[in-house]
Amino acid sequence: MSAVIGELTQRYQLLHGADTEAARAEIARIKAAGKPVVIVSACLLGVRCRYDGGDKRDDAAVSRAVPADAEILPLCPEVLARLGVPRPAITLSADNKFATDARGRDVTPEFEAGMRLADLFAHEAGAVSALLKERSPSCGVTEIHGVDGLRPGEGHFTTRLRRRGLPIVSEKSG
């Protein structure tokens, strides 16, 4: 398992680094493998990309949601947004239109740029499904962090994937 995690960490670094040509080449390699591609929130794979610099590794959820023959596309839209790690926590406005960090800064333009890039990577790689981190303003499937705490809703990346008809589950799904 550690060899797989190492390979996925390297893939994550290629996709989230500053070298756009390396990212494009990795996306092309994933698609060319001819296997089903499953998006997985990178934090669920043990990548330390969360706002607090930590991860939420969940091998059981990955095993349940990702077929053994699949290519994993590890993504963190907030890192793709260049918001940094660690970063101030982000919450969504009550109408879900604005993203604000814990310092009160409107990060909506950067946040949305990260969502668009993650969606582009998913589309270009030919993703067929996704396992996303519940409660995230990017990846939440049924619950997200809003200005008044946790509330029902879905993250902005989840919304983009759902519009394209991708089946989506969270690590909380049975």
C-alpha positions in Angstrom: 0.0 0.0 0.0 2.9 2.4 0.7 4.1 2.1 -2.9 0.7 3.1 -4.1 0.5 6.0 -1.7 3.9 7.1 -2.9 2.9 7.0 -6.5 -0.3 8.9 -5.8 1.6 11.5 -3.8 3.9 12.0 -6.8 0.9 12.3 -9.1 -0.7 14.8 -6.8 2.5 16.9 -6.8 2.7 16.8 -10.6 -1.0 18.0 -10.9 -0.8 20.7 -8.2 2.7 22.1 -8.9 3.7 25.1 -10.9 4.7 23.2 -14.0 1.6 23.2 -16.2 3.2 21.0 -18.9 4.0 18.3 -16.3 0.3 18.5 -15.1 -1.0 18.2 -18.7 1.4 15.2 -19.4 0.2 13.4 -16.3 -3.5 14.0 -17.2 -2.8 12.6 -20.7 -0.9 9.6 -19.2 -3.9 8.8 -16.9 -6.4 9.0 -19.7 -4.2 6.9 -22.0 -4.0 4.1 -19.4 -7.5 3.1 -20.6 -8.8 2.4 -17.1 -11.7 4.0 -15.3 -10.6 7.2 -13.7 -11.9 8.0 -10.2 -11.4 11.5 -8.6 -10.4 11.2 -5.0 -10.1 14.2 -2.6 -6.3 14.2 -2.1 -6.7 14.5 1.7 -8.5 11.2 1.8 -5.3 9.6 0.3 -3.2 11.0 3.1 -1.9 14.1 1.3 -1.4 16.9 3.8 -3.3 19.5 1.8 -6.1 20.5 4.2 -6.5 24.1 5.5 -4.8 23.1 8.8 -1.9 21.3 7.0 -3.2 17.9 7.8 -4.9 15.1 6.0 -8.0 12.9 6.5 -6.6 9.6 5.2 -9.3 7.0 4.9 -8.1 3.8 3.3 -11.5 2.1 4.0 -13.5 4.7 2.1 -11.0 4.6 -0.8 -11.3 0.8 -0.9 -15.1 1.0 -0.9 -15.4 3.7 -3.6 -12.5 3.0 -6.0 -12.5 -0.2 -8.1 -9.2 -2.1 -8.0 -8.6 -1.6 -11.7 -9.2 2.2 -11.6 -6.7 5.1 -12.0 -7.0 7.5 -9.1 -7.0 11.2 -9.9 -6.0 12.9 -6.6 -7.3 16.5 -6.5 -7.5 19.4 -4.0 -9.3 22.3 -5.7 -8.3 24.7 -2.9 -4.6 23.9 -3.5 -5.2 24.3 -7.2 -6.6 27.7 -6.3 -3.1 28.5 -4.9 -4.7 29.3 -1.5 -1.7 27.5 0.2 -1.2 24.9 2.9 -1.8 25.7 5.6 -4.4 28.3 4.9 -7.2 30.1 6.7 -10.3 28.0 6.7 -12.8 28.9 4.0 -16.6 29.1 4.5 -19.3 29.7 2.0 -21.9 32.4 2.2 -25.5 31.5 3.0 -26.4 31.7 -0.7 -23.3 29.6 -1.6 -22.1 32.4 -4.0 -19.1 33.7 -2.0 -16.1 32.1 -0.4 -14.5 33.9 2.6 -11.5 32.9 4.6 -11.2 32.9 8.4 -9.5 36.4 8.2 -12.6 37.8 6.5 -11.0 38.1 3.1 -13.2 37.4 0.0 -11.4 34.6 -1.8 -14.2 33.9 -4.3 -12.1 34.6 -7.5 -9.2 32.3 -6.4 -11.6 29.7 -5.1 -13.6 29.6 -8.3 -10.4 29.4 -10.4 -9.3 26.3 -8.4 -12.8 24.7 -9.0 -12.5 25.3 -12.7 -9.0 23.9 -12.9 -10.0 20.8 -10.9 -13.0 20.3 -13.1 -10.9 20.7 -16.2 -8.4 18.1 -14.9 -11.3 15.7 -14.2 -12.8 16.2 -17.6 -9.6 15.9 -19.5 -8.6 12.7 -17.6 -12.0 11.2 -18.4 -13.2 10.8 -14.8 -16.2 8.5 -14.4 -16.9 9.0 -10.7 -15.7 10.7 -7.5 -15.0 10.1 -3.8 -15.0 13.5 -2.1 -14.4 14.9 1.4 -17.6 15.7 3.2 -18.0 19.1 4.8 -15.4 20.8 2.6 -16.5 24.0 0.9 -15.0 22.6 -2.3 -15.8 18.9 -2.0 -18.7 18.5 0.4 -21.4 16.1 -0.9 -24.3 16.7 1.5 -22.8 19.1 4.1 -20.5 22.1 4.0 -19.0 24.7 6.2 -20.9 27.9 6.0 -20.6 31.2 7.9 -22.8 29.9 10.7 -21.1 26.5 10.9 -22.0 23.2 9.3 -25.1 23.2 7.1 -26.7 21.0 4.4 -25.3 21.7 0.9 -22.6 20.7 -1.5 -19.2 22.2 -2.3 -18.5 24.1 -5.5 -16.3 21.3 -7.1 -19.1 18.8 -6.2 -21.6 21.0 -8.0 -19.5 21.1 -11.1 -19.0 17.4 -11.2 -22.7 16.7 -10.6 -23.7 19.0 -13.5 -21.7 16.7 -15.8 -23.5 13.7 -14.4 -20.7 12.0 -12.4 -21.7 9.7 -9.6 -20.3 11.2 -6.4 -19.9 9.7 -2.9 -18.3 11.0 0.3 -16.1 9.1 2.7 -19.2 9.0 5.0 -21.2 7.0 2.4 -21.8 3.4 3.4 
